[in-house]
Amino acid sequence: MWAQIISALLGLWLMAAPDLVSGYSQAANTNNRIFGPLIVAFSIVSVWEVTRSARFVNTILGTWLLAACFLLDYQGAALVSNGLTGLLVLGLSFVKGKHNPMRFGGGWISLWNEEKWRQGQPHRLVKQRPGRTAAGDEQIATTTD
Amino acid sequence: MEEQKAPEATYYPPGWDNNPSSWHQRLPIVGLALIGLLIASYLGAFQLDLITAVWEPFFGNGTREVLTSGVSTILPIPDGVLGALAYLVDAVTGVIGGRDRWRTMPWIVIIFGIAVGPLGAVSITLVIFQPVLFDSWCTLCLCSALISILMIGPAMDEFLASLQYLKRVSKHGDSVWQAFLGQKNPNYDHQSASLEVN
């Protein structure tokens, strides 16, 4: 979660940097103003555990920021800022943090992956909460484990 | 009703350790949507000339330039008004249904999820347009965009729970369509547990 929040702040920095730091060409400026908001958006979405995988979009966006150091005209301070931000966004996109799809019935992948679907099924959960299904309890008690 | 006495845990989707349709999880999203509705209505009112001045603390003439730009008036109704309508849909679809609506009303959960997504996408596109096309920023537009992005994550867990439920309905050979519409929504919890083990 913290990695994604820091990543969102880095995106905000990208948006503001052309007004605060020198060395931006027109193309570099535009690049910042396009990719800053995108990084903020995907970082914020991936703050939540259930949509944590949105961080992988930042893997692509961070890689592009690094490539842009060579492809677009960044000079001096702007080059340093852009390179470091890109590196951090790329690195932070690999920080998974606390993310357990089993809290969400197997997560998104369970919708198409039968193995994950089975793993996400509530064998233990149901046993821990007897009484919710009077008819089913006995059956579960004999079939689980 | 006994429904009110039932502990929250009885509303958890199978295999979950929380209830994405609980009021505890939904009300903050509805609150955000209402704040978004207020902001977008205010901006829309300016675009419709209902008010003559617009609040802008940081970027001078920025808000005025953005709100009167060609992009904001490309459609028959101004984008602020469209935004307000989208927030209204989010708030209404966020509040309809009970604590187990991931199972009893998948259609509203899915409309809710779909409404939240494009609102965020359009907001971010408009944020990019501000400096790139008009070389100015609009404080309240940025706030509105932030709100629309904040809503996506918390709305998606309920969306996932409804999709998993529809898959469960399909696996049991029941009508996914009737379940989607909320006409026939069996609770398979204990059954699927024993089915999976066998």
Interface residues (C-beta under 8 A of the other chain):
Chain A: M15 T30 R33 I34 P37 L38 V40 A41 I44 V45 S46 V47 W48 V50 T51 M102 R103 F104 G105 G106 G107 W108 S110 L111 W117 R118 G120 Q121 P122 H123 L125 V126 R129 R132 T133 A135 G136 D137 Q139 I140 T143 T144
Chain B: A9 T10 Y12 P13 P14 G15 W16 D17 N18 P20 G120 I124 V127 I128 P131 V132 A145 L146 I149 L150 I152 G153 P154 M156 D157 L160 A161 L163 Q164 K167 D189 H190 Q191 S192 A193 S194 E196 V197 N198
